[in-house]
């Protein structure tokens, strides 16, 4: 399993940060590679991201946890997708912790590879770190 955890202090109160991280429509503003979000409801949303060749790929997500002002998580829905043969699970969790007049934001990304792809977890670490660091930088840039 590839686990990536990064934290950063954001110079905004938890309620302001929460309004951004809890709204999937905001993801294109701060999450790396997301060009748009479709089919948003309380429990699901779809991220649209381009491949290296520019073809859009849709990643269906299910909200796995949401504790107001504390934690927001989502899991990619893998069954029936090309990712199903590679991944057992892919989850993202954003945790908020008050810090004076700001907020400590921690992003945890877990990728569990399937079967013979498990040794590839080492190869996933660098892109995962880059993605999570980019998300924290993008989020901080909004405040």
RAWO-V941663 format. One record per backbone hydrogen bond with DSSP energy under -0.5 kcal/mol. NH is the residue of the N-H (numbers start at 1). CO is the residue of the C=O. Records with the same first field share a line. If there is no record, write none. Layout:
# RAWO-V941663
NH->CO / CO
This chain:
# RAWO-V941663
2->111
3->1
4->109
6->107
8->105
10->8 / 103
12->10
16->13
17->13
18->14
19->15
20->16 / 17
21->17
22->18
23->20
24->22
26->23
27->24
29->26
30->26 / 27
31->27
32->30
34->31
35->33 / 48
36->48
38->46
41->44
45->61
46->38
47->59
48->36
49->47 / 57
50->33
51->55
54->51
57->49
59->47 / 57
60->58
61->45
62->75
63->43
64->73
65->73
67->71
68->66
70->67
71->67
72->94
73->65
74->92
75->62
76->90
77->60
78->76
81->78
84->78 / 81
85->82
86->83
87->83
88->112
89->112
91->110
92->74
93->108
94->72
95->93 / 106
96->70
97->104
99->102
102->99
103->10
104->97
105->8 / 103
106->95 / 104
107->6
108->93 / 106
109->4
110->91
111->2
112->89 / 110
113->111
114->86
117->114
118->115
120->117
121->118
122->119
123->120
124->120
125->121 / 122
126->122
127->123
128->124
129->125
130->126
131->127
132->128
133->129
134->130
135->131
136->132
137->133
138->134
139->135
140->136
141->137
142->138 / 139
143->140
